[in-house]
Structure formats: structure tokens, C-alpha cells
């Protein structure tokens, strides 16, 4: 754990220096320390910032730890840097992915139990009520859409309301991939128009075909699809393992920030695996 904390701090600090990130000389705690504390909270304390703050201060990693209120203000002020950090890691994983094979899937992120929907203050719309087909039950919250390499390394993600269909979310993916890349997904990602547009860019989308599909996959692609399919499901399970049973947040922006941090934490785990 000690080596990982030091490695994360060095990585974050080098990132901010390479970006020529400006910080006021009068601050007691640097943005690198704020980001490291937040990442440590998601990696080892299920997103509990208070426990991470107490641990890092008592262990003398960051003796000048600021107060809880000030920490939250600083955290939200630099929240965009975490996304930049993820994108840099994603580009690294793309370069290491010599086979150019990617997998896409979506995962429910409930904000509360169904029985508490009427009392939920973070979201107030029916569009956040989604359905989990594998469990045959509804949930209330967001959907995490994720793209990973064949080795389960995340390269792209975004959040949508729970009711958003996968085929509609397919239009949000950037598909900033190398030519010749292959993308595998389940049958919910079937959209012939997008497939044709990607094919023009020499990128190939291969969703699971239904029996009545007009475009059956050639035998090799069907085999690889079955071979790699479990990897993206495992990635979702590993992200979910980092999360607590209920993510504590006061605002919807804070809830979404925490979900993003868990994806970033998983990405860092992939880097140091």
C-alpha cells in the first residue's frame, strides 16, 4: 500500500507539472496531494474521503491536511483534472493494445433502492429509472458505458440516465481508435448505420447477432466475440467491487464525480497490475 501511495502521488504530480498547472504559492496542500488523497479514498476506503484524510494525515504522508469543507471545495474545483488523468491512461492502454481489439458494455449504477425513489433528492425524473435484463428488475440511477481493451483496460467511459438504451448510447462513444480496430459488444449495440459509418473509417463494430439478423458475423469473428466477451463483464465487476453498497453524495454532480473516480481507480489498478 505504501509503495502504491507514493507511486500514485509521483504520477499525479508529474502529470500536473507536464500540464504547467498553476497553484497559488500560499496554499498549504497542493492539488497533487488533493488528487492523491481522493484516489486513495476510492482505491482503499470505498470512496470515504474522511477515512482517507485521517489515514494520510496520521501516517504523515500529508501532515498539512486541510479541513473537510475546504477539501471538498478544492476537490470540485479540480474535478476536470481527474478526467484528463483518465484520458491519458486510456491513450497509454490504446498504444499498448497491439491487437486493436476493444469491448463495450454498460452497467447500472443505482443511486438508491427502488422503494426510496420518491425520497431521492439527487435525481427527479423518470428517465433515471432503468431495467436490468439479467436480473429482471428495475433500478434508479445512472448507466456506466465503458470501452475496454481485450485485457480489460478502460479507454473510454461516460454516464447516461438509467433508461438510456445501449443502442442510443452507442452514438455517444467517440471511437477514437486506430484504423483496423475491432469492437465487440452484445446484441443491444446493433445499429447498422453506425456500423457502416465506422467501417468507412476502417473500424469494425461486431455486436452479438440475433438469429433473425440480416448481417451474420463470419465464423472467426463469432469465435473471438465469445472468447473476449467475459473480459468486459469482469471489468464491470472489478469496478463494482471498488464501490460501496451505497455511494454517499449530497448532489448529483458529487455522485457522478465519485462514479468517475471509481473508474479512474480501476484504471490505475490496471496500470499497476
Order of alpha helices (4+ residues) and beta strands (2+ residues): alpha-alpha-alpha-alpha-alpha-beta-beta-beta-beta-alpha-beta-alpha-beta-alpha-alpha
